[in-house]
Amino acid sequence: MSDVREALIVGGGIGGMSLAICLRRLGVRVDLIDSDTQWRAVGAGLSLNGATLKAFQKVGVLERMRTEGHMHSAFEMHLPSGQLLQRIQPPDDGTAMPTGGGILRPVLHQILADSTRAAGTRVRLGVRLDTLQQQGTRVRTVCTDGEEGTYDLVVGADGLHSQVRRMIFPGAPQPRFTGQGCWRAVFPRPPDFDCVAMYIDTHHKAGLNPVSDQEMYLFLLETVAPNQRMPEEQWPRLLAERLQPFGSPLAELRATLDANARINYRPLETLLLPTPWFQGSTLLIGDAAHATTPHSAYGCGLAVEDAVVLAELVEQGLAIPQLLHDFMQRRFERCKIVVEGSVRLGDLEMAHAPLAEHQAVSAMIARAIAQPV
């Protein structure tokens, strides 16, 4: 029998919900708390590579993602003018697994939330962790709703600015601003737009990705000052200004930006917590331990992989110390390659480095992602 019979997950994002679903499948009693009373998803769209889709398949939500998102394999490279440089169509490997896709964050959030509740997870919203104390092999917690509990395992899946990380590692490194910001916006999808399309040279980088039968999302990366304010009411104008160097189809999308446009902007921050990511029986996963930039389109995938790997180790019946040790053995180097490689891509963009250098780093990350988890 596993040493993990009762678990508390702090944070109801992609990683936390994926873990709750996987642990409930093993018969673990799971409490999940999230500070947001409305349990909302923040952001626009997500790009999904093949490894991410395999992880979601293990969670058990891939079929619904196929229906409500958009799965595709091809990839196009364009100049900012819109001129097509290359269309890459991976060969059919004989499996039914797509090699890429996209989905809106709120749609994925709802899919996972439905599965989390259906699995029997006890979800409490508008609740934070107040105290956390290791007592022997278990962890005693008190939450802001006054509820006390003891658990075999507590998992901090509460994001880049993790409260759990501050509690168990008060001297841990803080998230670091990378020097870039990322714009995202959602638009209607033309029927013939069927894959990721990048518009890139040594000074510009933007892309489009289908996220459903009806919609696609745009992403654009830029160099920004760390204290630069982007007032939300000005987002349509600011994004339109940044799209001026681009030709069709981004020029046509630019012309539609108005006060009703669905836009999201955030400065890019990164974090790679030194090993280990646990203290006693409390573990950090996802962005709480390894927050990456969007350059490798794999932050979501790493968080879901954390959940899948942790559940696999729980299923093996390992004692908590061995379980957490093995988790670090399987996760640290993989996450390190992706986080550091993604930051390197951003550095190359800000330095306007030759595209060949970008391609070399991207290929290195792709080789790492292709390795078995």
Contacts in CASP RR format, 6 or more apart in sequence:
PFRMAT RR
TARGET T0000
AUTHOR 0000-0000-0000
METHOD contacts of the structure
MODEL  1
MSDVREALIVGGGIGGMSLAICLRRLGVRVDLIDSDTQWRAVGAGLSLNG
ATLKAFQKVGVLERMRTEGHMHSAFEMHLPSGQLLQRIQPPDDGTAMPTG
GGILRPVLHQILADSTRAAGTRVRLGVRLDTLQQQGTRVRTVCTDGEEGT
YDLVVGADGLHSQVRRMIFPGAPQPRFTGQGCWRAVFPRPPDFDCVAMYI
DTHHKAGLNPVSDQEMYLFLLETVAPNQRMPEEQWPRLLAERLQPFGSPL
AELRATLDANARINYRPLETLLLPTPWFQGSTLLIGDAAHATTPHSAYGC
GLAVEDAVVLAELVEQGLAIPQLLHDFMQRRFERCKIVVEGSVRLGDLEM
AHAPLAEHQAVSAMIARAIAQPV
1 317 0 8 1.000
2 26 0 8 1.000
2 28 0 8 1.000
2 314 0 8 1.000
2 315 0 8 1.000
2 316 0 8 1.000
2 317 0 8 1.000
2 318 0 8 1.000
3 137 0 8 1.000
3 152 0 8 1.000
3 317 0 8 1.000
3 318 0 8 1.000
3 319 0 8 1.000
3 320 0 8 1.000
3 323 0 8 1.000
4 23 0 8 1.000
4 28 0 8 1.000
4 152 0 8 1.000
4 153 0 8 1.000
4 314 0 8 1.000
4 317 0 8 1.000
4 320 0 8 1.000
4 323 0 8 1.000
5 28 0 8 1.000
5 29 0 8 1.000
5 152 0 8 1.000
6 28 0 8 1.000
6 29 0 8 1.000
6 30 0 8 1.000
6 31 0 8 1.000
6 150 0 8 1.000
6 151 0 8 1.000
6 152 0 8 1.000
6 153 0 8 1.000
7 23 0 8 1.000
7 28 0 8 1.000
7 29 0 8 1.000
7 30 0 8 1.000
7 31 0 8 1.000
7 151 0 8 1.000
7 152 0 8 1.000
7 153 0 8 1.000
7 154 0 8 1.000
7 155 0 8 1.000
8 30 0 8 1.000
8 31 0 8 1.000
8 32 0 8 1.000
8 33 0 8 1.000
8 139 0 8 1.000
8 141 0 8 1.000
8 149 0 8 1.000
8 151 0 8 1.000
8 153 0 8 1.000
8 154 0 8 1.000
8 155 0 8 1.000
9 16 0 8 1.000
9 19 0 8 1.000
9 20 0 8 1.000
9 30 0 8 1.000
9 31 0 8 1.000
9 32 0 8 1.000
9 33 0 8 1.000
9 154 0 8 1.000
9 155 0 8 1.000
9 156 0 8 1.000
9 157 0 8 1.000
10 33 0 8 1.000
10 129 0 8 1.000
10 154 0 8 1.000
10 155 0 8 1.000
10 156 0 8 1.000
10 157 0 8 1.000
10 158 0 8 1.000
10 163 0 8 1.000
10 164 0 8 1.000
11 32 0 8 1.000
11 33 0 8 1.000
11 34 0 8 1.000
11 35 0 8 1.000
11 156 0 8 1.000
11 157 0 8 1.000
11 158 0 8 1.000
11 159 0 8 1.000
12 20 0 8 1.000
12 32 0 8 1.000
12 33 0 8 1.000
12 34 0 8 1.000
12 39 0 8 1.000
12 116 0 8 1.000
12 157 0 8 1.000
12 158 0 8 1.000
13 34 0 8 1.000
13 41 0 8 1.000
13 109 0 8 1.000
13 112 0 8 1.000
13 157 0 8 1.000
13 159 0 8 1.000
14 108 0 8 1.000
14 109 0 8 1.000
14 112 0 8 1.000
14 300 0 8 1.000
14 303 0 8 1.000
14 304 0 8 1.000
15 157 0 8 1.000
15 285 0 8 1.000
15 286 0 8 1.000
15 303 0 8 1.000
15 304 0 8 1.000
15 306 0 8 1.000
15 307 0 8 1.000
16 32 0 8 1.000
16 155 0 8 1.000
16 157 0 8 1.000
16 285 0 8 1.000
16 303 0 8 1.000
16 307 0 8 1.000
17 32 0 8 1.000
17 109 0 8 1.000
17 112 0 8 1.000
17 113 0 8 1.000
17 115 0 8 1.000
17 116 0 8 1.000
18 55 0 8 1.000
18 56 0 8 1.000
18 59 0 8 1.000
18 112 0 8 1.000
18 303 0 8 1.000
18 304 0 8 1.000
18 307 0 8 1.000
18 308 0 8 1.000
19 155 0 8 1.000
19 157 0 8 1.000
19 285 0 8 1.000
19 306 0 8 1.000
19 307 0 8 1.000
19 310 0 8 1.000
19 311 0 8 1.000
20 30 0 8 1.000
20 32 0 8 1.000
20 116 0 8 1.000
20 119 0 8 1.000
20 121 0 8 1.000
21 59 0 8 1.000
21 60 0 8 1.000
21 61 0 8 1.000
21 112 0 8 1.000
21 115 0 8 1.000
21 116 0 8 1.000
21 119 0 8 1.000
21 121 0 8 1.000
21 307 0 8 1.000
22 58 0 8 1.000
22 59 0 8 1.000
22 307 0 8 1.000
22 308 0 8 1.000
22 310 0 8 1.000
22 311 0 8 1.000
23 30 0 8 1.000
23 311 0 8 1.000
23 314 0 8 1.000
24 30 0 8 1.000
24 119 0 8 1.000
24 120 0 8 1.000
24 121 0 8 1.000
25 119 0 8 1.000
25 311 0 8 1.000
26 311 0 8 1.000
26 314 0 8 1.000
26 315 0 8 1.000
28 314 0 8 1.000
29 122 0 8 1.000
30 119 0 8 1.000
30 120 0 8 1.000
30 121 0 8 1.000
30 122 0 8 1.000
31 121 0 8 1.000
31 122 0 8 1.000
31 124 0 8 1.000
31 151 0 8 1.000
32 116 0 8 1.000
32 121 0 8 1.000
32 122 0 8 1.000
32 123 0 8 1.000
32 124 0 8 1.000
33 123 0 8 1.000
33 124 0 8 1.000
33 125 0 8 1.000
33 126 0 8 1.000
33 127 0 8 1.000
33 128 0 8 1.000
33 129 0 8 1.000
33 143 0 8 1.000
34 123 0 8 1.000
34 124 0 8 1.000
34 125 0 8 1.000
34 126 0 8 1.000
34 127 0 8 1.000
35 126 0 8 1.000
35 127 0 8 1.000
35 128 0 8 1.000
35 158 0 8 1.000
36 125 0 8 1.000
36 126 0 8 1.000
37 125 0 8 1.000
37 126 0 8 1.000
38 125 0 8 1.000
39 109 0 8 1.000
39 113 0 8 1.000
39 123 0 8 1.000
39 125 0 8 1.000
40 106 0 8 1.000
40 109 0 8 1.000
41 105 0 8 1.000
41 106 0 8 1.000
41 108 0 8 1.000
41 109 0 8 1.000
41 110 0 8 1.000
42 105 0 8 1.000
42 264 0 8 1.000
43 105 0 8 1.000
43 106 0 8 1.000
43 184 0 8 1.000
43 264 0 8 1.000
44 104 0 8 1.000
44 105 0 8 1.000
44 184 0 8 1.000
44 185 0 8 1.000
44 186 0 8 1.000
44 217 0 8 1.000
44 219 0 8 1.000
44 262 0 8 1.000
44 263 0 8 1.000
44 264 0 8 1.000
45 102 0 8 1.000
45 103 0 8 1.000
45 104 0 8 1.000
45 105 0 8 1.000
45 184 0 8 1.000
45 186 0 8 1.000
45 209 0 8 1.000
45 211 0 8 1.000
45 217 0 8 1.000
46 102 0 8 1.000
46 103 0 8 1.000
46 104 0 8 1.000
46 105 0 8 1.000
46 108 0 8 1.000
46 211 0 8 1.000
46 297 0 8 1.000
46 300 0 8 1.000
47 100 0 8 1.000
47 101 0 8 1.000
47 102 0 8 1.000
47 196 0 8 1.000
47 209 0 8 1.000
47 219 0 8 1.000
47 294 0 8 1.000
47 297 0 8 1.000
48 56 0 8 1.000
48 65 0 8 1.000
48 100 0 8 1.000
48 101 0 8 1.000
48 102 0 8 1.000
48 103 0 8 1.000
48 297 0 8 1.000
48 300 0 8 1.000
48 301 0 8 1.000
49 99 0 8 1.000
49 100 0 8 1.000
49 101 0 8 1.000
49 297 0 8 1.000
49 298 0 8 1.000
49 301 0 8 1.000
49 369 0 8 1.000
50 97 0 8 1.000
50 98 0 8 1.000
50 99 0 8 1.000
50 100 0 8 1.000
51 298 0 8 1.000
51 301 0 8 1.000
51 305 0 8 1.000
51 369 0 8 1.000
51 370 0 8 1.000
51 373 0 8 1.000
52 297 0 8 1.000
52 298 0 8 1.000
52 300 0 8 1.000
52 301 0 8 1.000
52 304 0 8 1.000
53 62 0 8 1.000
53 65 0 8 1.000
53 71 0 8 1.000
53 97 0 8 1.000
53 98 0 8 1.000
53 99 0 8 1.000
53 100 0 8 1.000
53 101 0 8 1.000
54 97 0 8 1.000
55 301 0 8 1.000
55 304 0 8 1.000
55 305 0 8 1.000
55 307 0 8 1.000
55 308 0 8 1.000
55 373 0 8 1.000
56 62 0 8 1.000
56 65 0 8 1.000
56 304 0 8 1.000
57 97 0 8 1.000
58 308 0 8 1.000
59 112 0 8 1.000
59 115 0 8 1.000
59 304 0 8 1.000
59 307 0 8 1.000
59 308 0 8 1.000
60 115 0 8 1.000
61 111 0 8 1.000
61 112 0 8 1.000
61 115 0 8 1.000
64 111 0 8 1.000
65 71 0 8 1.000
65 103 0 8 1.000
65 108 0 8 1.000
65 111 0 8 1.000
66 98 0 8 1.000
68 103 0 8 1.000
68 107 0 8 1.000
68 111 0 8 1.000
68 212 0 8 1.000
69 101 0 8 1.000
69 102 0 8 1.000
69 103 0 8 1.000
69 104 0 8 1.000
69 107 0 8 1.000
69 211 0 8 1.000
69 212 0 8 1.000
69 213 0 8 1.000
70 101 0 8 1.000
70 102 0 8 1.000
70 103 0 8 1.000
70 189 0 8 1.000
70 210 0 8 1.000
70 211 0 8 1.000
70 212 0 8 1.000
70 213 0 8 1.000
71 98 0 8 1.000
71 100 0 8 1.000
71 101 0 8 1.000
71 102 0 8 1.000
72 98 0 8 1.000
72 100 0 8 1.000
72 101 0 8 1.000
72 102 0 8 1.000
72 194 0 8 1.000
72 195 0 8 1.000
72 196 0 8 1.000
72 210 0 8 1.000
73 89 0 8 1.000
73 90 0 8 1.000
73 98 0 8 1.000
73 99 0 8 1.000
73 100 0 8 1.000
73 195 0 8 1.000
74 87 0 8 1.000
74 88 0 8 1.000
74 89 0 8 1.000
74 90 0 8 1.000
74 194 0 8 1.000
74 195 0 8 1.000
74 196 0 8 1.000
75 87 0 8 1.000
75 88 0 8 1.000
75 195 0 8 1.000
75 196 0 8 1.000
75 198 0 8 1.000
76 84 0 8 1.000
76 86 0 8 1.000
76 87 0 8 1.000
76 88 0 8 1.000
76 195 0 8 1.000
76 196 0 8 1.000
76 197 0 8 1.000
76 198 0 8 1.000
77 84 0 8 1.000
77 85 0 8 1.000
77 86 0 8 1.000
77 87 0 8 1.000
77 88 0 8 1.000
77 198 0 8 1.000
77 200 0 8 1.000
78 84 0 8 1.000
78 85 0 8 1.000
78 197 0 8 1.000
78 198 0 8 1.000
78 199 0 8 1.000
78 200 0 8 1.000
79 85 0 8 1.000
79 199 0 8 1.000
79 200 0 8 1.000
79 201 0 8 1.000
80 199 0 8 1.000
80 200 0 8 1.000
80 201 0 8 1.000
80 204 0 8 1.000
80 206 0 8 1.000
80 245 0 8 1.000
80 246 0 8 1.000
80 247 0 8 1.000
81 246 0 8 1.000
81 247 0 8 1.000
82 199 0 8 1.000
82 246 0 8 1.000
82 247 0 8 1.000
82 248 0 8 1.000
82 249 0 8 1.000
82 250 0 8 1.000
87 195 0 8 1.000
90 99 0 8 1.000
100 196 0 8 1.000
101 196 0 8 1.000
101 209 0 8 1.000
101 210 0 8 1.000
102 209 0 8 1.000
102 210 0 8 1.000
102 211 0 8 1.000
103 211 0 8 1.000
103 212 0 8 1.000
104 186 0 8 1.000
104 211 0 8 1.000
104 212 0 8 1.000
104 215 0 8 1.000
104 217 0 8 1.000
107 211 0 8 1.000
107 212 0 8 1.000
116 123 0 8 1.000
117 123 0 8 1.000
124 143 0 8 1.000
124 145 0 8 1.000
124 147 0 8 1.000
126 144 0 8 1.000
126 145 0 8 1.000
127 143 0 8 1.000
127 144 0 8 1.000
127 145 0 8 1.000
127 147 0 8 1.000
128 143 0 8 1.000
128 144 0 8 1.000
128 163 0 8 1.000
129 141 0 8 1.000
129 142 0 8 1.000
129 143 0 8 1.000
129 144 0 8 1.000
129 163 0 8 1.000
129 164 0 8 1.000
129 167 0 8 1.000
130 141 0 8 1.000
130 142 0 8 1.000
130 143 0 8 1.000
130 144 0 8 1.000
130 146 0 8 1.000
131 140 0 8 1.000
131 141 0 8 1.000
131 142 0 8 1.000
132 139 0 8 1.000
132 140 0 8 1.000
132 141 0 8 1.000
132 154 0 8 1.000
132 164 0 8 1.000
132 167 0 8 1.000
132 168 0 8 1.000
132 282 0 8 1.000
133 139 0 8 1.000
133 140 0 8 1.000
133 141 0 8 1.000
134 140 0 8 1.000
134 279 0 8 1.000
134 280 0 8 1.000
134 281 0 8 1.000
134 282 0 8 1.000
135 150 0 8 1.000
137 152 0 8 1.000
137 281 0 8 1.000
137 320 0 8 1.000
138 150 0 8 1.000
138 151 0 8 1.000
138 152 0 8 1.000
138 281 0 8 1.000
139 150 0 8 1.000
139 151 0 8 1.000
139 152 0 8 1.000
139 153 0 8 1.000
139 154 0 8 1.000
139 280 0 8 1.000
139 281 0 8 1.000
139 282 0 8 1.000
140 148 0 8 1.000
140 149 0 8 1.000
140 150 0 8 1.000
141 148 0 8 1.000
141 149 0 8 1.000
141 150 0 8 1.000
141 151 0 8 1.000
141 154 0 8 1.000
142 148 0 8 1.000
142 149 0 8 1.000
151 281 0 8 1.000
152 281 0 8 1.000
152 320 0 8 1.000
153 281 0 8 1.000
153 282 0 8 1.000
153 283 0 8 1.000
153 320 0 8 1.000
154 164 0 8 1.000
154 281 0 8 1.000
154 282 0 8 1.000
154 283 0 8 1.000
155 282 0 8 1.000
155 283 0 8 1.000
155 284 0 8 1.000
155 285 0 8 1.000
155 310 0 8 1.000
156 162 0 8 1.000
156 164 0 8 1.000
156 165 0 8 1.000
156 282 0 8 1.000
156 283 0 8 1.000
156 284 0 8 1.000
156 285 0 8 1.000
156 288 0 8 1.000
157 284 0 8 1.000
157 285 0 8 1.000
157 286 0 8 1.000
157 288 0 8 1.000
157 303 0 8 1.000
158 164 0 8 1.000
158 165 0 8 1.000
158 288 0 8 1.000
159 286 0 8 1.000
159 287 0 8 1.000
159 288 0 8 1.000
159 291 0 8 1.000
160 175 0 8 1.000
160 269 0 8 1.000
160 271 0 8 1.000
160 287 0 8 1.000
160 288 0 8 1.000
160 291 0 8 1.000
161 175 0 8 1.000
162 284 0 8 1.000
162 287 0 8 1.000
162 288 0 8 1.000
164 282 0 8 1.000
164 284 0 8 1.000
164 288 0 8 1.000
165 172 0 8 1.000
165 273 0 8 1.000
165 284 0 8 1.000
165 288 0 8 1.000
165 289 0 8 1.000
166 172 0 8 1.000
168 278 0 8 1.000
168 279 0 8 1.000
168 282 0 8 1.000
168 284 0 8 1.000
169 273 0 8 1.000
169 279 0 8 1.000
172 273 0 8 1.000
173 271 0 8 1.000
173 273 0 8 1.000
173 274 0 8 1.000
174 271 0 8 1.000
175 269 0 8 1.000
175 270 0 8 1.000
175 271 0 8 1.000
175 291 0 8 1.000
176 269 0 8 1.000
176 270 0 8 1.000
176 271 0 8 1.000
177 226 0 8 1.000
177 267 0 8 1.000
177 268 0 8 1.000
177 269 0 8 1.000
178 268 0 8 1.000
178 269 0 8 1.000
178 270 0 8 1.000
178 293 0 8 1.000
178 343 0 8 1.000
178 346 0 8 1.000
178 347 0 8 1.000
179 223 0 8 1.000
179 224 0 8 1.000
179 226 0 8 1.000
179 267 0 8 1.000
179 268 0 8 1.000
179 350 0 8 1.000
180 221 0 8 1.000
180 222 0 8 1.000
180 223 0 8 1.000
180 224 0 8 1.000
180 267 0 8 1.000
180 268 0 8 1.000
180 293 0 8 1.000
180 346 0 8 1.000
180 349 0 8 1.000
180 350 0 8 1.000
181 221 0 8 1.000
181 222 0 8 1.000
181 223 0 8 1.000
181 224 0 8 1.000
181 265 0 8 1.000
181 266 0 8 1.000
181 267 0 8 1.000
181 268 0 8 1.000
182 219 0 8 1.000
182 220 0 8 1.000
182 221 0 8 1.000
182 265 0 8 1.000
182 266 0 8 1.000
182 268 0 8 1.000
182 293 0 8 1.000
182 294 0 8 1.000
183 218 0 8 1.000
183 219 0 8 1.000
183 220 0 8 1.000
183 221 0 8 1.000
183 222 0 8 1.000
183 239 0 8 1.000
183 242 0 8 1.000
183 263 0 8 1.000
183 264 0 8 1.000
183 265 0 8 1.000
184 217 0 8 1.000
184 218 0 8 1.000
184 219 0 8 1.000
184 220 0 8 1.000
184 263 0 8 1.000
184 264 0 8 1.000
184 265 0 8 1.000
185 217 0 8 1.000
185 218 0 8 1.000
185 239 0 8 1.000
185 253 0 8 1.000
185 257 0 8 1.000
185 261 0 8 1.000
185 262 0 8 1.000
185 263 0 8 1.000
185 264 0 8 1.000
186 211 0 8 1.000
186 215 0 8 1.000
186 216 0 8 1.000
186 217 0 8 1.000
186 218 0 8 1.000
186 262 0 8 1.000
187 215 0 8 1.000
187 216 0 8 1.000
187 217 0 8 1.000
187 218 0 8 1.000
187 253 0 8 1.000
187 256 0 8 1.000
188 214 0 8 1.000
188 215 0 8 1.000
188 216 0 8 1.000
189 210 0 8 1.000
189 211 0 8 1.000
189 212 0 8 1.000
189 213 0 8 1.000
189 214 0 8 1.000
189 215 0 8 1.000
189 216 0 8 1.000
190 249 0 8 1.000
193 208 0 8 1.000
193 210 0 8 1.000
193 216 0 8 1.000
194 210 0 8 1.000
195 210 0 8 1.000
196 207 0 8 1.000
196 208 0 8 1.000
196 209 0 8 1.000
197 207 0 8 1.000
197 208 0 8 1.000
197 209 0 8 1.000
198 205 0 8 1.000
198 206 0 8 1.000
198 207 0 8 1.000
199 205 0 8 1.000
199 206 0 8 1.000
199 207 0 8 1.000
199 208 0 8 1.000
199 246 0 8 1.000
199 247 0 8 1.000
199 250 0 8 1.000
200 206 0 8 1.000
200 355 0 8 1.000
201 355 0 8 1.000
202 352 0 8 1.000
202 353 0 8 1.000
202 354 0 8 1.000
202 355 0 8 1.000
203 245 0 8 1.000
203 352 0 8 1.000
204 245 0 8 1.000
204 246 0 8 1.000
205 220 0 8 1.000
205 221 0 8 1.000
205 349 0 8 1.000
206 218 0 8 1.000
206 219 0 8 1.000
206 220 0 8 1.000
206 221 0 8 1.000
206 243 0 8 1.000
206 246 0 8 1.000
206 250 0 8 1.000
207 218 0 8 1.000
207 219 0 8 1.000
207 220 0 8 1.000
208 216 0 8 1.000
208 217 0 8 1.000
208 218 0 8 1.000
208 249 0 8 1.000
208 250 0 8 1.000
209 216 0 8 1.000
209 217 0 8 1.000
209 219 0 8 1.000
210 216 0 8 1.000
211 217 0 8 1.000
218 250 0 8 1.000
218 253 0 8 1.000
219 294 0 8 1.000
220 239 0 8 1.000
220 242 0 8 1.000
220 243 0 8 1.000
221 268 0 8 1.000
221 294 0 8 1.000
221 295 0 8 1.000
221 346 0 8 1.000
221 349 0 8 1.000
222 242 0 8 1.000
223 349 0 8 1.000
223 350 0 8 1.000
224 267 0 8 1.000
226 267 0 8 1.000
228 267 0 8 1.000
230 238 0 8 1.000
230 265 0 8 1.000
232 265 0 8 1.000
235 261 0 8 1.000
235 263 0 8 1.000
235 265 0 8 1.000
236 257 0 8 1.000
236 258 0 8 1.000
236 259 0 8 1.000
236 261 0 8 1.000
236 263 0 8 1.000
237 257 0 8 1.000
238 265 0 8 1.000
239 254 0 8 1.000
239 257 0 8 1.000
239 261 0 8 1.000
239 263 0 8 1.000
239 265 0 8 1.000
240 254 0 8 1.000
240 257 0 8 1.000
243 250 0 8 1.000
243 251 0 8 1.000
243 253 0 8 1.000
243 254 0 8 1.000
243 257 0 8 1.000
244 254 0 8 1.000
246 254 0 8 1.000
257 263 0 8 1.000
268 293 0 8 1.000
268 294 0 8 1.000
269 291 0 8 1.000
270 291 0 8 1.000
270 292 0 8 1.000
270 293 0 8 1.000
270 339 0 8 1.000
270 342 0 8 1.000
270 343 0 8 1.000
271 287 0 8 1.000
271 289 0 8 1.000
271 290 0 8 1.000
271 291 0 8 1.000
271 339 0 8 1.000
272 289 0 8 1.000
272 290 0 8 1.000
272 291 0 8 1.000
272 335 0 8 1.000
272 336 0 8 1.000
272 339 0 8 1.000
272 340 0 8 1.000
273 284 0 8 1.000
273 288 0 8 1.000
273 289 0 8 1.000
273 290 0 8 1.000
275 328 0 8 1.000
275 332 0 8 1.000
276 324 0 8 1.000
276 325 0 8 1.000
276 328 0 8 1.000
277 283 0 8 1.000
277 284 0 8 1.000
277 285 0 8 1.000
277 289 0 8 1.000
277 328 0 8 1.000
277 331 0 8 1.000
277 332 0 8 1.000
278 284 0 8 1.000
278 324 0 8 1.000
278 327 0 8 1.000
278 328 0 8 1.000
280 320 0 8 1.000
280 324 0 8 1.000
281 320 0 8 1.000
281 324 0 8 1.000
283 310 0 8 1.000
283 324 0 8 1.000
283 327 0 8 1.000
285 303 0 8 1.000
285 306 0 8 1.000
285 307 0 8 1.000
285 310 0 8 1.000
286 299 0 8 1.000
286 302 0 8 1.000
286 303 0 8 1.000
286 306 0 8 1.000
287 299 0 8 1.000
287 303 0 8 1.000
289 306 0 8 1.000
289 335 0 8 1.000
290 302 0 8 1.000
290 335 0 8 1.000
290 336 0 8 1.000
290 338 0 8 1.000
290 339 0 8 1.000
291 299 0 8 1.000
291 339 0 8 1.000
292 298 0 8 1.000
292 299 0 8 1.000
292 302 0 8 1.000
292 335 0 8 1.000
292 338 0 8 1.000
292 339 0 8 1.000
292 342 0 8 1.000
292 343 0 8 1.000
293 342 0 8 1.000
293 343 0 8 1.000
293 345 0 8 1.000
293 346 0 8 1.000
294 342 0 8 1.000
295 341 0 8 1.000
295 342 0 8 1.000
295 343 0 8 1.000
295 345 0 8 1.000
295 346 0 8 1.000
296 338 0 8 1.000
296 341 0 8 1.000
296 342 0 8 1.000
296 345 0 8 1.000
296 362 0 8 1.000
296 365 0 8 1.000
296 369 0 8 1.000
298 338 0 8 1.000
298 342 0 8 1.000
298 365 0 8 1.000
298 369 0 8 1.000
299 338 0 8 1.000
302 334 0 8 1.000
302 335 0 8 1.000
302 338 0 8 1.000
305 331 0 8 1.000
305 334 0 8 1.000
305 373 0 8 1.000
306 331 0 8 1.000
308 373 0 8 1.000
309 327 0 8 1.000
309 330 0 8 1.000
309 331 0 8 1.000
309 373 0 8 1.000
310 323 0 8 1.000
310 327 0 8 1.000
313 323 0 8 1.000
313 326 0 8 1.000
313 327 0 8 1.000
314 323 0 8 1.000
316 323 0 8 1.000
317 323 0 8 1.000
318 326 0 8 1.000
330 373 0 8 1.000
334 368 0 8 1.000
334 371 0 8 1.000
334 373 0 8 1.000
337 364 0 8 1.000
337 365 0 8 1.000
337 368 0 8 1.000
338 365 0 8 1.000
338 368 0 8 1.000
338 369 0 8 1.000
341 361 0 8 1.000
341 364 0 8 1.000
341 365 0 8 1.000
342 365 0 8 1.000
344 361 0 8 1.000
345 358 0 8 1.000
345 361 0 8 1.000
345 362 0 8 1.000
345 365 0 8 1.000
348 357 0 8 1.000
348 358 0 8 1.000
348 361 0 8 1.000
349 358 0 8 1.000
END
